[in-house]
Amino acid sequence: MQRKQENYQSVSSAKEDQRERAHKHRLHRLIPLLIFGTVAVLIAKQEIPAVDSWISRQLNAEAWNAGEACRQAALAQLEQPDFARLLKTGEVKQTSGGYYVGGVLYAVLQSSEEEQHHRYSCNVTSTGEVVTIKEE
C-alpha cells in the first residue's frame, strides 16, 4: 500500500514538474515579444505626435487638457492660424494654482515665403481655463 502511494506521489510530482517547465517555456517565448512591443511603443511615442498625445492623455488627462488649452489659445494669437503648424507641444508642469505650459512652438509661412516661429507659454487653471498667455 505504501509503495503504491509513493508511485502515485512520484507520478504526480513528475506531472507538476512537466507543467512548470511548459509554463516557463511559454514565458520565455513571450519575453522577446514584450520587449519588442515596449520598444515599438516608445519609438512611436517619440516619432508620432498622435501616439504621444494619446499616451499623455491616458497618463494624466488634466495636464493634457491644460496643454491643449494653451495650444489652442496660442493658435488663436497667430495672425494666420489656418496656415500654422505645431512644431512642439510644450512642456506641462503642475503649479499650486493649476499648470504652467511652456515651450509651445508654432511655425507660420509668411507671404515672403519665410517661415516665422512663435513660442508661447501659458498659465492654465486645473479646469482648463487659460489665465495668461505670453509670446516668448
C-alpha positions as CSV (number, residue, x, y, z in Angstrom):
1,M,0.0,0.0,0.0
2,Q,2.8,2.4,0.9
3,R,4.6,1.6,-2.3
4,K,1.5,2.5,-4.4
5,Q,1.3,5.8,-2.6
6,E,5.0,6.5,-3.3
7,N,4.5,5.7,-7.0
8,Y,1.4,8.0,-7.1
9,Q,3.4,10.8,-5.5
10,S,6.3,10.4,-7.9
11,V,4.0,10.4,-10.9
12,S,2.1,13.5,-9.7
13,S,5.3,15.3,-8.9
14,A,6.6,14.4,-12.4
15,K,3.5,15.9,-13.9
16,E,3.9,19.0,-11.8
17,D,7.5,19.4,-13.0
18,Q,6.4,19.0,-16.6
19,R,3.7,21.6,-16.2
20,E,6.2,24.0,-14.6
21,R,8.6,23.5,-17.5
22,A,5.9,24.1,-20.0
23,H,4.8,27.3,-18.2
24,K,8.4,28.6,-18.1
25,H,8.9,27.8,-21.7
26,R,5.8,29.8,-22.6
27,L,7.0,32.8,-20.5
28,H,10.4,32.6,-22.2
29,R,8.7,32.8,-25.6
30,L,6.8,35.9,-24.6
31,I,9.7,37.9,-23.2
32,P,11.1,38.9,-26.6
33,L,7.6,39.9,-27.8
34,L,7.1,42.1,-24.7
35,I,10.5,43.7,-25.2
36,F,9.8,44.4,-28.9
37,G,6.4,45.8,-28.1
38,T,7.7,48.1,-25.4
39,V,10.4,49.4,-27.7
40,A,7.9,49.9,-30.6
41,V,5.6,51.9,-28.3
42,L,8.5,54.1,-27.1
43,I,9.6,54.8,-30.6
44,A,6.0,55.6,-31.7
45,K,5.6,57.9,-28.8
46,Q,8.7,59.9,-29.9
47,E,8.0,59.9,-33.6
48,I,4.2,60.0,-34.0
49,P,2.5,63.1,-32.3
50,A,-0.9,61.4,-32.2
51,V,0.6,58.4,-30.2
52,D,2.4,60.8,-27.9
53,S,-0.8,62.8,-27.4
54,W,-2.9,59.7,-26.7
55,I,-0.4,58.3,-24.2
56,S,-0.1,61.6,-22.4
57,R,-3.9,61.9,-22.2
58,Q,-4.1,58.4,-20.7
59,L,-1.5,59.1,-18.1
60,N,-2.7,62.5,-16.9
61,A,-5.9,63.8,-18.5
62,E,-6.0,67.1,-16.5
63,A,-2.4,68.0,-17.5
64,W,-3.1,67.1,-21.1
65,N,-6.2,69.3,-21.1
66,A,-4.2,72.2,-19.8
67,G,-1.6,71.8,-22.6
68,E,-4.3,71.5,-25.2
69,A,-6.0,74.7,-23.9
70,C,-2.7,76.6,-24.1
71,R,-2.0,75.3,-27.6
72,Q,-5.5,76.5,-28.7
73,A,-5.0,79.9,-27.1
74,A,-1.6,80.2,-28.8
75,L,-3.0,79.3,-32.1
76,A,-5.7,82.0,-31.7
77,Q,-2.9,84.6,-31.1
78,L,-1.4,84.0,-34.5
79,E,-2.1,86.2,-37.5
80,Q,-2.7,83.3,-39.8
81,P,-3.8,80.4,-37.7
82,D,-5.1,78.4,-40.7
83,F,-1.6,78.1,-42.0
84,A,0.2,77.4,-38.8
85,R,1.8,74.1,-37.9
86,L,2.6,72.9,-34.4
87,L,6.3,72.2,-34.0
88,K,6.5,71.5,-30.3
89,T,3.6,70.7,-28.0
90,G,5.3,72.3,-25.0
91,E,6.0,71.0,-21.5
92,V,3.3,70.9,-18.9
93,K,4.3,71.5,-15.2
94,Q,1.9,71.5,-12.3
95,T,1.8,74.6,-10.1
96,S,-0.1,75.3,-6.9
97,G,-2.9,77.1,-8.9
98,G,-3.0,74.8,-11.9
99,Y,-0.5,74.3,-14.7
100,Y,2.3,76.1,-16.4
101,V,2.7,75.2,-20.1
102,G,5.9,76.4,-21.7
103,G,7.6,76.0,-25.0
104,V,4.6,75.7,-27.3
105,L,6.1,76.4,-30.7
106,Y,4.2,77.2,-33.9
107,A,5.6,77.9,-37.4
108,V,3.8,80.1,-39.9
109,L,4.7,80.5,-43.5
110,Q,4.7,84.3,-44.3
111,S,3.8,85.8,-47.7
112,S,7.6,86.4,-48.3
113,E,7.9,82.5,-48.2
114,E,9.8,82.8,-45.0
115,E,8.8,80.6,-42.0
116,Q,8.4,82.5,-38.8
117,H,8.4,80.8,-35.4
118,H,6.2,81.8,-32.5
119,R,6.9,80.3,-29.0
120,Y,4.3,80.7,-26.3
121,S,3.9,79.9,-22.6
122,C,0.6,79.9,-20.6
123,N,-0.8,79.6,-17.1
124,V,-3.8,77.4,-17.1
125,T,-6.2,76.6,-14.2
126,S,-6.9,73.0,-13.3
127,T,-10.3,73.4,-15.0
128,G,-8.5,74.2,-18.3
129,E,-9.1,78.0,-18.4
130,V,-6.1,79.9,-19.8
131,V,-5.3,82.7,-17.3
132,T,-2.3,84.2,-19.1
133,I,-0.6,83.7,-22.3
134,K,2.8,85.2,-23.3
135,E,4.8,85.1,-26.5
136,E,8.4,84.4,-25.7
